[in-house]
C-alpha cells in the first residue's frame, strides 16, 4: 500500500496474501472437506441480492443480529452492484421487521446531512446532491444502487411521515459549506456576541469550490498552514462547548462543529510520517460519529462501509492500527454487530495504476484463499453466523489466510484475514458484477 497520505486518504486496505504451508494434498483435501461440511450445516441460503417484497430468507439474519442497535455491513470491493444492492435489501427488511431507521454511509458528515434533508423533507435533487458530494475518493457512492436506496427512503417517508427513516454520513473527508452555516447560524441566534470570533476562526475554511478539488487543494497546503487551520477549528469547538447551554439545537451545533474540527484535524497529520496516526484517528472519529447519532436520534443504524472498517481485527497494524468496528464494539458492546462480505469471482470498479477508474474482473478464488473453501459450500449465496459455527470450521475461521478485500486502488498489497476474529456474521456471494457509476 502506498505510504504517502496525499494518495491514500480514504483509500482502504486491500487483501490477497500470504504463503500457504506445504502439506500432503490428500490430508489438505480431507481437512477442507470437514470444514466445508461444518459450514454446510451452519449456512443459511439467500434467495437474491435484489431489493424486493419477499425477504423470508433474511429471517435467519434477523436472529443473528438479535437486539443490536448498530449493524456494520461491509463490502469486499468498493464498487460491486451486489454488495450495494444487498445492503439496500437488508436495510429495507430491517426497517420493516426490526425497527431500524437510519442508513449510515462511509461518507462525510455534511454529505449525510444533505441527503438526510432530502429523505426527510424532499429538499433538493438526490441526483445533484450525489453528483456534488460524491467526488474524489467518494466517487464510488455515486452509483445507481445508492440512488435507488435514497429514493426508496424518500418514498417510505412520504408514506410514514411520523416514523421516518434517516440518512447519516460518518466520515471526515470534507465539511461542506452548509455545515459551517449551521454552526454560525446557531451562534448568531444563541450567542450573537461570539459570531465575530467564529467568523474569524472559520476564515478561509468554508468551501468555495466543489468537493473533489477542495479535498485535493486542502492536502496540497503546507503542513504548518493545515495545523494552523486545525488549531482554529479546535478553538471554535471548545468555545462552543464552554457555553452554558443545553437542548437539541445546542447538541447539534456542537456535533457539527466537531465534524468541522475532525476534518481539519485529520488533514493536520504529517502525510509523510503520521499515516498510521491519521488512519486511527479517522476510524475512531467514524465510530464516534455513528455512536453519537445512534444515541441522540434513538434509531437503530445499518452502517455501510468497507469490510475493513466494520470489522474488528486490522489486517495491516502498521498502517491501520485500529478499525472502526473495534471502536464501536468497545463503546456499544453487544449492541454492535459486524457483517462482512466475501465473493468467489466477478467484477468491480477500482482505480488502476494509471489513475483511471475502470472495470476489473477476477476469476474463481484459488486454492489457499478463504473464498476457495467458502465457495465449496452447497449453497450459491448464503449467510452464516461465525460465532456459532461448529468445529472444525470454527478453528478454520479463526486462522488468518488470504482473502479478497479490494479497495479504491487495484491491484495493491495482499493481506491475511481471520474471518471469525474480524466479523460476527459473514455473507458469501458466488459471483458479483461491477456497480453502475453515475456521471462518468
matplotlib code that plots the C-alpha trace (Angstrom):
import matplotlib.pyplot as plt

x = [0.0, 1.2, 2.5, 2.0, -1.3, -2.0, -2.5, -4.1, -6.5, -9.7, -8.1, -8.9, -6.8, -6.9, -6.0, -4.9, -1.9, 0.3, 2.1, 0.4, 2.1, 3.1, 1.1, 0.1, -2.6, -4.8, -4.7, -5.4, -8.5, -9.8, -9.4, -11.0, -13.9, -14.6, -14.6, -17.0, -19.3, -19.4, -20.1, -22.8, -24.6, -24.4, -25.1, -28.5, -29.4, -30.0, -32.5, -31.3, -29.3, -32.0, -34.4, -37.9, -41.0, -40.1, -37.5, -38.3, -34.7, -33.5, -35.2, -32.0, -30.1, -32.6, -31.8, -28.1, -28.4, -30.5, -31.0, -28.1, -28.5, -25.8, -25.1, -22.0, -22.3, -19.2, -18.2, -15.3, -14.9, -15.8, -17.8, -19.8, -23.5, -24.3, -22.9, -24.8, -28.0, -27.8, -27.3, -30.4, -32.4, -31.2, -31.9, -35.5, -36.0, -34.6, -36.8, -39.9, -39.1, -36.7, -37.4, -34.2, -34.5, -31.0, -28.8, -25.3, -22.6, -18.8, -19.3, -18.8, -21.0, -22.1, -23.0, -25.1, -27.0, -27.8, -29.1, -31.0, -32.7, -33.8, -35.1, -36.9, -38.3, -37.7, -35.2, -33.0, -32.5, -30.7, -29.0, -27.5, -26.6, -24.8, -23.1, -21.8, -20.9, -19.5, -16.4, -12.7, -12.3, -16.1, -16.9, -17.8, -21.0, -22.4, -24.0, -27.4, -27.8, -27.5, -29.7, -32.4, -31.9, -32.2, -35.3, -36.9, -36.1, -37.9, -40.9, -41.1, -41.1, -43.9, -46.0, -44.8, -44.2, -44.4, -42.0, -39.3, -36.0, -32.9, -29.5, -26.2, -22.6, -20.0, -16.7, -14.4, -13.2, -14.7, -17.1, -19.4, -20.4, -23.8, -22.0, -20.3, -23.6, -25.4, -22.8, -22.6, -26.4, -26.8, -24.1, -25.8, -29.1, -28.0, -24.7, -24.5, -21.6, -19.5, -20.3, -17.4, -15.0, -16.4, -16.3, -12.6, -11.9, -13.5, -11.9, -10.7, -12.2, -15.7, -15.5, -16.0, -15.1, -16.5, -15.8, -13.1, -11.0, -11.4, -10.0, -7.1, -6.3, -6.5, -3.9, -1.6, -1.4, 1.8, 1.6, 2.1, -0.9, -3.1, -2.1, -3.0, -6.4, -6.9, -6.0, -8.7, -11.4, -10.4, -10.7, -14.2, -15.3, -14.0, -15.6, -19.0, -18.5, -17.9, -21.3, -23.9, -26.4, -28.5, -31.0, -31.2, -30.1, -27.1, -26.2, -26.4, -24.4, -21.6, -21.7, -21.5, -18.6, -17.0, -17.3, -15.7, -12.8, -12.5, -11.8, -9.2, -7.5, -7.4, -5.6, -3.2, -1.3, 2.0, 1.3, 5.0, 5.4, 1.9, -0.2, -0.9, -2.0, -4.2, -5.9, -6.5, -8.0, -10.2, -11.6, -12.2, -13.9, -16.2, -17.1, -17.7, -20.0, -22.0, -22.4, -23.4, -26.0, -27.5, -27.6, -29.1, -31.6, -32.5, -32.6, -31.1, -28.5, -27.3, -23.8, -22.3, -18.5, -15.7, -15.2, -12.1, -13.9, -16.8, -14.6, -12.6, -9.2, -6.9, -5.1, -2.4, -1.5, 1.5, -0.7, -4.2, -3.7, -7.3, -10.6, -14.0, -15.6, -13.3, -14.0, -17.8, -17.5, -15.7, -18.4, -21.6, -20.5, -23.1, -25.2, -22.8, -22.7, -20.3, -21.3, -18.6, -18.9, -16.8, -17.2, -15.7, -15.5, -16.7, -16.1, -15.8, -14.7, -11.5, -8.6, -5.9, -2.1, -2.6, -5.0, -8.1, -11.3, -12.0, -13.7, -11.7, -12.6, -11.2, -11.8, -12.6, -10.7, -7.5, -6.6, -5.5, -7.8, -10.7, -13.1, -12.0, -13.3, -16.3, -17.5, -17.5, -20.5, -23.5, -25.3, -24.6, -25.2, -25.6, -25.2, -23.5, -23.1, -19.4, -19.9, -21.8, -20.2, -19.2, -15.8, -13.7, -14.9, -14.6, -10.9, -10.5, -12.3, -10.0, -6.9, -5.7, -5.3, -5.5, -8.9, -10.2, -10.7, -10.5, -10.5, -10.3, -7.0, -6.3, -4.0, -2.4, -0.6, -2.0, -3.2, -4.3, -7.6, -9.1, -12.8, -14.1, -11.9, -13.0, -16.7, -19.7, -21.6, -20.5, -22.4, -20.8, -21.7, -20.7, -20.4, -20.6, -20.7, -19.5, -21.7, -23.1, -21.3, -23.2, -22.0, -18.9]
y = [0.0, 3.5, 5.4, 9.0, 10.1, 12.6, 9.5, 7.2, 9.4, 7.4, 4.6, 1.3, -1.7, -4.5, -8.1, -11.3, -12.6, -14.9, -18.1, -21.5, -24.2, -27.3, -30.3, -33.5, -32.9, -35.7, -34.5, -31.0, -32.1, -34.2, -31.3, -28.9, -31.3, -31.4, -27.6, -27.4, -30.0, -27.9, -24.7, -26.5, -27.3, -23.7, -21.7, -20.2, -19.7, -16.3, -16.1, -12.9, -9.7, -7.6, -5.5, -6.8, -7.8, -11.4, -11.3, -14.5, -15.7, -12.8, -14.1, -16.1, -12.8, -11.3, -13.9, -13.4, -9.6, -10.0, -6.8, -4.9, -1.1, -0.7, -3.3, -2.7, -4.2, -4.3, -4.9, -6.9, -4.3, -0.6, -0.8, -4.0, -3.9, -7.0, -5.5, -2.3, -3.9, -6.4, -3.6, -1.9, -5.2, -5.8, -2.2, -2.3, -5.6, -4.3, -1.2, -3.2, -6.1, -4.9, -1.2, 0.2, 3.8, 5.0, 4.1, 5.2, 5.5, 5.8, 9.4, 12.8, 14.0, 17.1, 14.9, 12.8, 15.8, 16.9, 13.5, 13.4, 16.6, 15.0, 11.8, 13.6, 16.7, 16.2, 19.1, 19.1, 16.7, 13.5, 13.1, 16.6, 16.0, 12.8, 14.3, 17.3, 15.3, 12.0, 13.3, 12.4, 9.4, 9.3, 8.8, 5.2, 6.1, 8.0, 4.8, 3.7, 1.4, 4.1, 6.4, 3.7, 3.3, 7.1, 7.3, 4.4, 6.1, 9.2, 7.2, 5.5, 8.8, 10.1, 7.1, 7.3, 11.0, 10.3, 7.4, 8.4, 6.8, 8.8, 9.1, 9.6, 10.1, 9.2, 10.1, 13.2, 13.6, 17.1, 19.5, 21.2, 24.9, 24.0, 22.7, 26.0, 27.8, 25.5, 26.4, 30.1, 30.4, 28.7, 31.1, 34.1, 33.2, 31.8, 33.6, 36.7, 38.1, 35.2, 35.5, 37.7, 35.4, 32.3, 34.1, 34.8, 31.3, 29.8, 32.2, 30.5, 27.2, 27.3, 25.6, 27.7, 25.0, 21.5, 18.6, 16.9, 19.9, 21.2, 17.9, 17.9, 21.6, 21.2, 18.4, 20.4, 23.2, 23.3, 21.3, 24.3, 26.0, 22.9, 22.7, 26.4, 25.8, 22.8, 25.0, 27.4, 24.8, 23.3, 26.7, 27.2, 23.9, 24.5, 28.0, 26.4, 23.7, 26.2, 27.9, 27.4, 25.9, 22.7, 21.3, 19.7, 22.7, 23.2, 19.4, 19.5, 22.7, 21.2, 18.0, 19.9, 22.0, 18.6, 17.4, 20.5, 20.1, 16.4, 17.3, 19.9, 17.7, 14.7, 16.9, 18.2, 15.0, 14.9, 12.8, 11.7, 10.4, 10.1, 7.9, 5.4, 8.0, 9.7, 6.4, 5.5, 9.0, 8.5, 5.2, 6.4, 9.6, 7.5, 5.3, 8.3, 9.9, 6.7, 6.2, 9.8, 9.6, 6.4, 7.8, 11.2, 10.1, 6.9, 5.0, 1.6, 2.0, 0.0, 1.2, 0.7, 0.8, -1.3, -4.7, -3.4, -0.5, -2.6, -5.4, -5.8, -7.1, -5.0, -6.8, -4.1, -2.9, -0.8, 1.5, 0.9, 0.4, 0.1, -0.1, 1.5, -1.8, -2.3, 1.2, 0.6, -2.7, -1.0, 1.6, -0.3, -3.8, -6.4, -3.6, -3.6, -6.5, -6.7, -8.3, -9.0, -10.0, -12.4, -13.4, -16.1, -14.3, -11.3, -7.7, -4.4, -0.8, 0.5, 2.8, 1.3, 2.0, 4.8, 6.6, 5.9, 4.3, 1.1, -2.3, -5.2, -8.9, -11.7, -15.4, -18.2, -17.9, -20.0, -22.7, -21.2, -18.3, -18.2, -17.8, -21.0, -23.0, -20.8, -21.3, -25.1, -24.9, -26.4, -23.0, -20.4, -17.4, -17.7, -16.1, -17.7, -16.8, -17.1, -17.1, -20.4, -22.4, -25.9, -27.4, -27.9, -24.8, -22.7, -23.3, -22.8, -19.4, -18.3, -18.7, -15.8, -16.6, -14.7, -13.0, -10.7, -7.3, -4.8, -1.1, 2.0, 1.1, -2.2, -4.1, -3.4, -5.3, -8.5, -9.2, -12.2, -12.1, -14.3, -14.2, -15.2, -12.7, -9.9, -10.3, -11.8, -12.7, -13.4, -13.2, -15.1, -14.5, -16.8, -14.0, -10.2, -7.6, -4.1, -1.2, 1.3, 4.6, 7.8, 11.0, 9.3]
z = [0.0, -0.8, 2.2, 1.1, 2.6, -0.2, -2.3, 0.2, 2.1, 2.3, 0.3, 2.0, 2.8, 0.3, 0.6, -1.1, 0.6, 2.5, 1.6, 2.2, 4.2, 2.2, 3.4, 1.7, -0.8, 0.4, 4.0, 2.9, 0.9, 3.8, 6.2, 3.9, 3.2, 7.0, 7.2, 4.3, 5.8, 9.1, 7.1, 5.2, 8.5, 9.6, 6.4, 5.6, 2.0, 0.4, -2.4, -4.1, -3.5, -5.2, -3.1, -3.2, -1.3, -0.3, 2.5, 4.2, 3.6, 5.7, 8.9, 9.7, 9.6, 12.0, 14.6, 14.1, 14.5, 17.7, 19.6, 18.1, 17.8, 15.1, 12.5, 10.4, 6.9, 4.8, 1.2, -0.3, -3.1, -3.1, -6.3, -6.9, -7.5, -5.5, -2.2, -2.6, -3.7, -0.8, 1.7, 0.3, 0.6, 4.1, 5.2, 3.9, 5.7, 8.9, 8.7, 8.2, 10.6, 13.3, 13.6, 12.0, 11.0, 9.9, 6.9, 7.7, 5.0, 4.9, 3.6, 5.1, 7.9, 5.9, 2.9, 5.2, 6.4, 2.8, 1.9, 5.2, 4.3, 1.1, 2.6, 5.4, 3.7, -0.1, -0.1, -3.2, -6.0, -4.9, -8.3, -7.9, -4.3, -5.1, -8.1, -6.0, -2.8, -4.1, -5.8, -5.4, -3.1, -2.6, -6.3, -5.7, -3.9, -6.9, -8.3, -9.4, -6.4, -3.8, -5.8, -5.7, -2.0, -1.3, -3.5, -1.6, 1.7, 0.5, -0.8, 2.6, 4.4, 2.3, 3.4, 7.1, 7.9, 11.6, 11.6, 9.1, 8.1, 8.1, 6.3, 8.1, 6.9, 9.5, 7.7, 7.7, 4.2, 3.9, 5.6, 3.2, 3.3, 4.8, 7.9, 8.6, 8.0, 10.6, 13.2, 12.6, 12.2, 15.7, 17.2, 15.6, 17.2, 20.6, 21.2, 18.9, 20.9, 19.6, 16.0, 15.0, 16.7, 15.0, 11.6, 12.2, 13.3, 10.3, 7.9, 4.7, 5.7, 4.3, 0.9, -2.2, -4.7, -5.4, -3.1, -5.1, -5.8, -2.2, -0.7, -3.1, -2.5, 1.2, 1.2, -1.0, 1.6, 3.6, 6.8, 9.0, 7.4, 7.8, 11.5, 12.0, 10.4, 12.8, 15.8, 14.7, 14.3, 17.7, 19.3, 17.8, 19.1, 22.6, 22.6, 21.8, 24.4, 27.1, 26.7, 29.4, 27.0, 26.7, 24.4, 21.0, 19.0, 21.1, 20.9, 17.1, 16.9, 19.0, 16.9, 13.6, 15.0, 16.0, 12.4, 11.1, 13.6, 12.6, 9.0, 9.8, 12.4, 10.0, 7.4, 10.0, 10.4, 8.6, 5.5, 5.4, 8.9, 10.6, 8.3, 10.9, 13.4, 10.8, 9.9, 13.6, 14.1, 11.1, 12.3, 15.8, 14.5, 12.3, 15.3, 17.5, 14.9, 14.4, 18.2, 18.7, 16.0, 17.4, 20.9, 20.0, 17.4, 19.3, 16.0, 15.1, 12.4, 9.4, 8.9, 5.4, 4.9, 3.5, 5.2, 6.9, 8.6, 10.0, 11.3, 14.5, 13.5, 11.3, 8.5, 8.5, 12.0, 10.8, 8.7, 10.2, 13.9, 14.9, 12.9, 13.3, 14.2, 17.2, 18.5, 18.1, 20.0, 22.8, 23.1, 22.3, 23.5, 22.2, 20.7, 17.8, 15.3, 12.3, 9.0, 6.4, 2.7, 0.6, -3.0, -5.2, -8.6, -10.6, -11.4, -9.7, -10.4, -9.0, -9.8, -11.9, -11.8, -14.4, -12.1, -14.2, -12.9, -14.7, -14.5, -13.2, -13.3, -11.1, -11.7, -9.2, -6.0, -6.0, -3.5, -0.2, -0.2, 2.2, -0.6, -2.3, 0.7, 1.3, -2.2, -1.9, 0.5, -1.1, -1.5, -4.1, -1.8, 2.0, 5.4, 8.3, 12.0, 12.6, 16.4, 16.4, 13.6, 14.8, 14.6, 12.6, 10.7, 13.9, 14.2, 10.4, 10.6, 13.5, 11.3, 9.0, 5.3, 2.0, 1.4, -1.3, 0.3, -2.6, -2.1, -4.2, -5.9, -7.7, -7.6, -4.2, -1.5, -0.1, 3.5, 5.5, 7.4, 10.1, 9.4, 12.8, 14.6, 12.2, 11.8, 13.7, 10.6, 7.0, 3.7, 0.9, -2.7, -5.5, -8.1, -8.3, -11.0, -11.1, -9.9, -12.4, -11.6, -12.4, -14.1, -15.6]

ax = plt.figure().add_subplot(projection="3d")
ax.plot(x, y, z, "-o")
ax.set_aspect("equal")
plt.show()
